Amino acid sequence: MGRGKIEIKKIENVNSPQVTFSKRRNRLIKKANELSFLCEVDVIVFSNTVKVYYFSSGRHGVTSFTPLKGLIIQGPIFISFFFAIRNMAEKVPSFKTGGTLWFTDLTTADTTYILPLLTAITFIIMVESNMQEGMEGNP
């Protein structure tokens, strides 16, 4: 028994209680996935809420786990740096006087929360600028 073919047809009665948005979206997603697999094409579906659905045929070596490769590589490095710096704070005496400006003691937490705020603002700026570049596309 093979897979059943999904017929694409216009929904006549959109006010029908059986025809909800999620059902239409799920049918569209299923059809886009099938189209990408059978025709070996990549399909991108944009919703009106700026959500992007991407379906890859796997022909170009791109899978759903491709974006996670960076996290898999960076995760252990980040964790090892975190524990190394955390242990250094206890064992290196120059951390007590090696700071600058308002954070002179590097072994204590930042009570003003300026450093975490600066980090968060910088992160948001980087994400927004990269998102703008991604929206413009590459020529």
C-alpha positions as CSV (number, residue, x, y, z in Angstrom):
1,M,0.0,0.0,0.0
2,G,1.5,3.3,-1.1
3,R,1.1,6.8,0.1
4,G,-2.2,8.5,-0.7
5,K,-2.1,11.4,-3.1
6,I,-3.3,14.7,-1.6
7,E,-5.5,16.6,-4.0
8,I,-4.9,20.3,-4.2
9,K,-8.2,22.2,-4.5
10,K,-9.6,25.5,-3.6
11,I,-11.4,25.6,-0.3
12,E,-14.9,26.8,-1.2
13,N,-16.5,27.4,2.2
14,V,-13.9,29.0,4.4
15,N,-16.4,29.7,7.2
16,S,-17.1,26.0,7.6
17,P,-16.3,24.8,11.2
18,Q,-14.3,21.8,9.8
19,V,-12.0,24.1,7.8
20,T,-9.8,25.8,10.3
21,F,-6.6,27.6,9.7
22,S,-4.5,25.0,11.3
23,K,-6.0,22.3,9.1
24,R,-5.3,24.3,6.0
25,R,-1.8,25.1,7.2
26,N,-1.1,21.4,8.0
27,R,-2.3,20.3,4.6
28,L,-0.1,23.0,2.9
29,I,2.9,21.9,5.0
30,K,2.3,18.3,4.1
31,K,2.0,19.1,0.4
32,A,5.1,21.3,0.4
33,N,7.1,18.5,2.1
34,E,5.8,16.0,-0.4
35,L,6.6,18.4,-3.3
36,S,10.2,18.9,-2.1
37,F,10.8,15.2,-1.7
38,L,9.2,14.0,-5.0
39,C,10.5,16.8,-7.3
40,E,13.8,17.2,-5.5
41,V,13.3,21.0,-5.0
42,D,13.6,23.2,-2.0
43,V,10.3,24.8,-1.0
44,I,10.0,27.9,1.2
45,V,6.6,28.9,2.5
46,F,6.1,32.4,4.0
47,S,3.2,32.9,6.4
48,N,1.5,36.3,6.9
49,T,3.0,36.3,10.4
50,V,6.6,36.4,8.9
51,K,7.1,32.7,9.9
52,V,9.1,30.8,7.4
53,Y,8.6,27.1,6.7
54,Y,11.5,25.5,4.8
55,F,11.4,22.1,3.2
56,S,14.6,20.6,1.7
57,S,14.8,17.7,-0.6
58,G,18.2,16.8,0.9
59,R,19.8,17.1,-2.5
60,H,22.0,20.0,-1.6
61,G,23.2,18.4,1.7
62,V,21.0,20.7,3.8
63,T,18.9,19.0,6.4
64,S,16.8,20.2,9.3
65,F,19.8,19.7,11.6
66,T,22.3,21.8,9.6
67,P,21.8,25.0,11.8
68,L,22.5,22.8,14.9
69,K,26.0,21.9,13.7
70,G,27.4,25.2,15.1
71,L,25.8,24.6,18.5
72,I,27.1,21.1,18.7
73,I,30.6,22.4,18.0
74,Q,30.4,25.6,20.1
75,G,28.6,24.0,23.1
76,P,31.5,22.0,24.6
77,I,33.9,25.0,24.0
78,F,31.6,27.4,25.8
79,I,31.2,25.0,28.7
80,S,34.9,24.5,29.1
81,F,35.6,28.2,28.9
82,F,32.9,28.9,31.5
83,F,34.3,26.4,34.0
84,A,37.9,27.5,33.4
85,I,37.1,31.2,34.1
86,R,34.9,30.2,37.1
87,N,37.8,28.2,38.6
88,M,40.3,31.0,37.8
89,A,38.3,33.5,39.8
90,E,38.9,31.4,42.9
91,K,42.6,30.6,42.3
92,V,44.1,33.6,40.6
93,P,44.7,36.5,43.1
94,S,44.9,39.2,40.5
95,F,41.2,38.8,39.8
96,K,40.5,40.7,43.0
97,T,42.2,43.9,41.7
98,G,42.3,43.4,37.9
99,G,39.1,45.1,37.0
100,T,38.4,48.6,35.7
101,L,35.8,51.4,36.0
102,W,33.0,50.2,38.3
103,F,33.9,46.5,38.4
104,T,37.2,46.5,40.2
105,D,36.8,43.1,41.9
106,L,36.4,40.4,39.1
107,T,35.5,37.7,41.7
108,T,32.1,39.3,42.7
109,A,28.9,39.6,40.7
110,D,28.1,42.9,39.0
111,T,25.6,44.5,41.3
112,T,24.6,47.2,38.8
113,Y,23.9,44.7,36.1
114,I,25.5,47.0,33.5
115,L,27.7,44.2,32.0
116,P,24.8,41.8,31.4
117,L,22.7,44.7,29.9
118,L,25.5,45.7,27.6
119,T,25.9,42.1,26.5
120,A,22.1,41.7,25.9
121,I,21.9,45.0,23.9
122,T,25.0,44.0,21.8
123,F,23.4,40.6,21.1
124,I,20.1,42.2,20.0
125,I,21.9,44.6,17.7
126,M,23.9,41.8,16.1
127,V,20.7,39.6,15.6
128,E,18.8,42.5,14.1
129,S,21.5,43.6,11.8
130,N,22.0,40.0,10.6
131,M,18.2,39.6,10.1
132,Q,18.2,42.8,7.9
133,E,21.0,41.3,5.8
134,G,19.1,38.1,5.5
135,M,15.9,39.8,4.4
136,E,17.7,41.7,1.7
137,G,19.2,38.5,0.3
138,N,22.5,37.9,-1.4
139,P,22.9,39.1,-5.0
